[in-house]
Amino acid sequence: MTGRELDADAELLAALTKLNLRWSSAEFQRRVVAAVGLDLDDTAVRAIYVIGLLGEAQVSVIADELHLTRPTASKLVSRLERACLIRRSPGARDARVRNVSLTGPGCDAFALLVDAGIQMVRTATAGWPKEDRRRFAALLDGFVERLVDEPAVALPGADAVSPNRAEMPPSGKEE
């Protein structure tokens, strides 16, 4: 790889990292929630997004998607259920399994959050031609799919490292 390609890759990594840090920050989420008139913490916002995008999910899936322990996710689901934003229902194949889905008010909250997100995207891309926005969306979607589907990350001078299990580097000491 040339120095110019490395610079472009480093710039892309920096931009994506900045986007992830900003978009997922508690302060950013608080501002969005306040702007749309909801009273939700950042974890509840992320849960509403996950459930809204999936349609329904088991608590274990919500825990995995939000990077929470299952007990913490279960408490979150209980809190959202008490707020009448979600409901639990028996699974179609196994009545012992409980699925979580949005209620009417939960769907309304999800719609408000999505609309706010769309408005932020429109503001950030103001002046971009529609075709550029479509191309950017397609490139980013393809990037995310390849990144998520990639089974391992190859690091120079190391064996492949699973994105789910990074190993500690050797200490350099002889055993």
N, C-alpha and C positions, 0 to 999 in steps of 0.2 A: 504494500500500500504506500502511496506517495504521502508526503507531508501534508499536501493540500487535502487529500482524502481523509487523513486523520483529523485535520482541523475541522472539516465539514462534519465528520462523525462526532467529534468532541462538542461542536456547536449544537448539533442535534440532541445529543445526550444532555447537555446543559439546559437547553430550552425545554425538553421534556421533563427534566427533574424540577425545573422552576415551575412549570405548569402544575405538576403533581403536588408539589409542596404548597403552592398558593391555593389551588382548587380544594385540596383536602384539609387545609388548615381550619382549626376551630373558629378563628376570628373571621375568616372569609365566610364560612358556613353561617355564623351568627348574623353577619350583615345581610346575607341573602334571605335568611329566615325572617329577620326583622322587616326587611323590605316588602315581603309578601304577607306579613301579618300573622305568621305562625309562631307558636311558642314551643319550639323543639330544640333539643341540644344537638350537637353535631353528629353524635352516634345515632340518634333517632332519625335524623335527616338521611344518613347513609342507609339505614335500614328501610326507610320508606322508599328510597330509590331502588334498592335491591329487590324488595318485594314487588314494587311497581313494575320493574323491568322483567322480572321472572313470572309474574302473574300469581304464582303461589310457590311456597318453598317450605321445606322442613326446617326446624330450628337449627339442625346440624349444618345445613347449607348456608343459612344466614350467618352462623358462627364462622364458617370457613370464608365466606365472601367478605365479612367485616373484620376478619382476623381477631376474633374474640374466642374466649373459651366457651364451651357449651353452656356451663352454668351462667356465665355473664350474658350470653345471648338469650338464654331462657328468661332471665330477669328482665332484659330489654323487651322481649316479646310480651311478657306479662304487663309491663308498664304501658306499652303501646296498646295492648288489649284493654286495659283499664281506661285509657284515653279514648277508646272507641275508634281507633285508627286501623286496627287489624282484627281479624277473627281467626280462630282455630277451628278446623273441621277435620273429621276423620279422613284418612287417605282412601282413595278409590279402590286400591288393591288390598290394603291391610288397614282395618279399622283401628288397630293399635297405634298406627302412625298418625301423627297430627300434622296437617298442613296449615300454613299461615298464609292469609291473603288480606288484601286491603278491603276495608269497609267503604261505604259511600264517602264518609268524611276523610278516610285515608286516601281514596282515589282523588278527592278534591285537593288534599294537601300535595299529593304527587303531581297533579296537574299544575298547581301553582309553582312548584319547584321546577318542573320541566319548562314552563313558560318563562320563568326567571332565567333559567339557563339559556334558553333560546335567545332571549333579549340580550344577555351578556355576549353570546356568540355574535349576534348581529352588530352590537356596538364594537366589538373587537375586530370585526371584519368589514366595518363600514368603508365603502369605497372599493371593495374588492368586487370584481365582476362575478356574477352568479356562477359562471363556469369555473372560475378559480376556486370558489367556495366548494363546489361539487368535487373538483379534482383533489383539493386538500382533504376533504372528508374521505374520499376513496383511498388516497394514499395513507392517511392516518389509520383508517380501518384495516387496510391490508397489513400495515406495520404492526398493529396490535395483534391481529390474528397470527402473524408469523412469530411474533414475540411470545405469545401465550402458547402456541402449538409447539414451539421449539423444545425438545425434550431436555436439552442440557446446553450449557454455555461453555464453550471451549476457551480456556484462558491460556495465553502463551506460556509454555514451559510447564504446564500442569495437565493432568488428566481432566476429562470433562467433569464439570461441577454441576450437580443438580440444582436448579433454582430453588428447590424446596429444602435442600440440605447442603449447606456450605460446610466444608471441613476446615478445621483450623490448620494453618500452614505449619510445617515442621519447625521445631524450635531450633534446629541446627545443632543440637547436642547429640552426641553419640550415646546410644543406650547399651 
